[in-house]
Amino acid sequence: MSKKIFTEKFMDDRKELDKTVMKYAGKNIKRFYNLDTSVYKEGTLSRKTKELMGLVASVALRCDDCIEYHLIRCSEEGVSDEELEEALSIALIVCGSITIPHMRKAFAKWERL
């Protein structure tokens, strides 16, 4: 699967699922989504740094969908292979070997990006 198809499919699926969530969402869910969007905007920390932080947290929490999303965003923000490896090393040192299966998947997905 090409990079474009890989990322477009994931992002399209995510968008459709979010539409369904918003169909049922009350103000608390909507506020959370708004907060999630706003914290990743450029600020004192760059978007690139924030996406790497999101990736580390996602690996630590072992959320494959979140890992995939942040990998796509890291690619869009110009993260290098070396930066990705350093970030994933932090997740590994914080959480230990439990993150290894998720790192395997992350590196494999990164190669497709």
Buried (B, 14 or more C-beta within 10 A) or exposed (E): EEEEEBBEEBBEEBEEEEEEEEEEBEEEEEEEBEEEEEEBEEEEEEBBBBBBBBBBBBBBEBBBEBBBBBBBBBBEBEBEEEBBEEBBEBBBEEBEEEBEEBBEBBBEBBEEB
